Amino acid sequence: MKKKALNVLKILFFLGLGLTLAWMALPKTEKERSDIITSIEKANYLWLLLSVFISGMSHYFRAVRWKLLLEPLHHKPKTSNTFFAVMVGYLANFAIHRIGEVTRCGLLSKYENVPFTEGFGSVIAERAFDMVCLIIIFFLVFSFEFGKISGIANDLIFTTVTNKWHSLMEHHTLLIILGVIALMAVAGFFYFRKKIQNLLSGKIKGFIVGIWEGLISIKNVNKPLLFIVYTILIWIMYILQVYVCFFAFPETSGLSVTVAMVIMVFGSIGIIAVPGGTGAYQIIVIQILTTVYFISETPAKAFAWSVWVSQFILIVSVGFISLILLGVLNKEKQAQKSAV
């Protein structure tokens, strides 16, 4: 009962966080809203459509890569079913944080008889590779744009914290309340320190072991080179889907591929942190464009919302269509399964 209540609280927390961040990213005045809408209306939608197509290709490459991970386990699902399952998984992530992996494994178990544990193990393996790829791209971006990256850290973290601190110092009552809360937190930490240490050490160890096991699982893949090619293509598509959107707006059309990599890396953090990146993605992208690359606020907001909304439309529309097609195209197989 406690576990169910905790899960509900987690869902409500991340949903509330996403909605709060989305509200923060929305324009606050009528003029600002009008300017952003005008900027979006003047955008070249062909580039946005190309971005949607590129994004769809990244999902396709993820589906065929997943098949390669399942083959050593003696499962050969249809490409259509793996693609549909991936898209429904992305759709589920917009509703409940990180539930997409569980959803797509459940669908493949239902329509392709892939045991859930085996399917989930393959997803952990691919996530391990994706984590390594994200880290590699981060360090590449860091080497290319060292000054810019340090600027992002300063603008998004240090400056923001400093400003908040100075503002806080002006409210003495709130400062006292926060001080009492901090003392209680410290006391609680020392009281439960052994349990916390055991919990953290177990989770960190499990995280590292999971990534390592996922990485070495490539030795079992029948076509490891093809697996690596698909992985590279997935991340190239992620970068390109941002880059081509630059050309939709005159103000961002001169930005480079490196800037697209910066947005992709830091935007991914927002997507990981909040269901579907709702609000978090927009705030991060807007801050990067305005404070680091000196794009004015109106086109920066128009760009961020256009990219996110176009991807949202893709995932919601194709996700629901995939959910329907999974049932329709596998109807005969399900009937035979029920008859046994």
Sequence and secondary structure as in RCSB ss.txt:
>XXXX:A:sequence
MKKKALNVLKILFFLGLGLTLAWMALPKTEKERSDIITSIEKANYLWLLLSVFISGMSHYFRAVRWKLLLEPLHH
KPKTSNTFFAVMVGYLANFAIHRIGEVTRCGLLSKYENVPFTEGFGSVIAERAFDMVCLIIIFFLVFSFEFGKIS
GIANDLIFTTVTNKWHSLMEHHTLLIILGVIALMAVAGFFYFRKKIQNLLSGKIKGFIVGIWEGLISIKNVNKPL
LFIVYTILIWIMYILQVYVCFFAFPETSGLSVTVAMVIMVFGSIGIIAVPGGTGAYQIIVIQILTTVYFISETPA
KAFAWSVWVSQFILIVSVGFISLILLGVLNKEKQAQKSAV
>XXXX:A:secstr
 HHHHHHHHHHHHHHHHHHHHHHHHS  SHHHHHHHHHHHHTS HHHHHHHHHHHHHHHHHHHHHHHHHHGGGT 
   HHHHHHHHHHHHHHHHHSTT HHHHHHHHHHHHH   HHHHHHHHHHHHHHHHHHHHHHHHHHHHHSHHHHH
HHHIIIIIHHHHHHHHHHHT HHHHHHHHHHHHHHHHHHHHSHHHHHHHHHHHHHHHHHHHHHHHHGGGG S HH
HHHHHHHHHHHHHHHHHHHHHTTSTTTTT  HHHHHHHHHHHHHHHHHSGGGTTHHHHHHHHIIIIIS   HHHH
HHHHHHHHHHHHHHHHHHHHHHHHHHHHHTHHHHHHHHH 
